[in-house]
Amino acid sequence: MRAIVQRVQWARVSVDGAVVGHCGPGLMVLVAAHRDDTPADIATVAKRVANLRIFNDAEGRMNLALADLPPSDQPEILAISNFTLYGDTTQRRPSFVLSAPYQQGERAFGEFVEALRGHGRTVSTGVFGADMKVELLNDGPVTVIVDQVSENNLV
């Protein structure tokens, strides 16, 4: 599993002109399932995302995780499925053969979101497989890649 994590002031995702998910201050996470991901891979990525210390403390150092921030009435994480994260760009046209097939990817994305919630995070999502429009205000910018490469899915 691969996740691109961005620290944001706010983010929202729309489908057909209607906002279907949002967060505000927190994380916007693009996530893709690898065709060989295991439940352990998914759980590992969710745990790492939920506990990333990428928020500034009083001295301006990235020492705080979501759990350390003041409570908010907004979801902390906006998770959006994005199979293109496993695009192979060795040629001019990307190949997505490493991405999980649709049903497997949908199941993995659902497990990822539930695992984040299991770590006490409030999560909003886009619509799996939909053509989505994403808007966000980066904070920093801070963007990190969380990759779980097990023996099953060496890229």
N, C-alpha and C positions, 0 to 999 in steps of 0.2 A: 504494500500500500504506500502511496505517496500523497503527502499533503503540502500544499503551499500555504503558509500561514502569514497573514498580514495583520499587524497591529493597526486598528482603525479607531477613529473618533465615532464613526457610524458607517453602516453599510446597509444596502437593501437590494433585493432581487425582485424583478418583475417578470411575469409571464403574460403575454397578450395585453400589455399595458396596465396590469393590476399588480400591486405589490403583494408578494406571497410570503416573503420572509425579510427579516431585518435584525439588526443588532445595533447597540450603541453603547458607548465605548467598550471595546473588547477585541475580538478576533474575527476576521473573515477568513474562512478556510476553504480552499479548493481542494477536493480530494478525489483520488482515482484508485480503483482496485486493480491490482495486477492479476493476470489470468491464473496464477498459481498461489495467490494469497491463502493463508490459513486463518482460522479464527484467532490464533495467537498473534499473527501479524497485525490483524485489525485491532486487537486489544492493546498491543504495544504502541501503535501509532496514536490511538485515542488517549492513552495514559500520558504519552509524551506531550501531546498537544494540550491536554487539560492542565498540565503542570509546568508548561514553559514559563520560565522567569524572564519575560521580555518587557515588563512594565517598570517604569522608573520609580526608585525609592526617593526619599527626601533629599538624598545627595545627587540625584540624577543618574544613578547607576541602575542598570537592568537587573534588579534583584527580586522583583515581585511577580507573582503569578496571579491569575484571575482571582483565586481564592483570597488573595491578600488585599484586593481592591475593595473600596466601599460598596455596599449593596446598591443595586440599581433596579429600576422597574423595567428596564429593557433587557432582552436576551443578551447574554455575554458573547455568544458565538453564533455566527451565521455560517452554516456549512452548506457548500454547494458542490454537487457531483460534477466532475469534469474528466471524462475518459481521455481527453487529449493530453493529459499530463504524461502519459506513457507513449507519446508519439515518437517514433524513430525518425529522425530528420537527416539520416545519412544520404538520402536522395532529396530531390526537389519537392516531391509529394510525400508528406508524412505517412508513415505506416503505423497502424494502431493494433497490430497483432499481439502486443504484450498486454493490452488492456483486457480486463475481464469481459466476457460476453454480457449482453444486456441483463439477463435475469440474475446472473452471478454478481454483476456489478451493483445491481439494485439491492440485492440481499446484503452485500458487503457494506454498502453505504448505510443501510438501515442499522446494521450491527455497529458501525462506527458511531453513528449518532446516539444510539442507546448506550454505548460504552462511555461516551462523553457525559451523558446524563447520569450514568452510574458513578461518575467521579464528582457529582454534585454541580455540574455546570448546566446553565440554562441555554438551550440550543434552539435556534430557528433554522429552517432549511429552505432551499429552493425546491423545485419539482424535478424529480429524477427523470432524465431523458428529454426534458423540455428545452426549447429554445428560450434562453433566459437573457435578460439584460441586467447587468450588475453595476451598481453605483456604490462608490465608497469614498471616504476621506481618509487617506493614509495618515498615520500618526508616526512621525519620525523622518522618513519612512523606515519601518522595521519589517522586513520580510525574511522568513526563514523556510527552509525545506526540511520536512520531516519524512524520512524514507525508512522503510523497514524492508531490508533485503535479506530474506532467509535463504536457506539452501534451495528452497523450492522455486524462488523467483530471482535468480541472479540475472541482472540486466547487463 
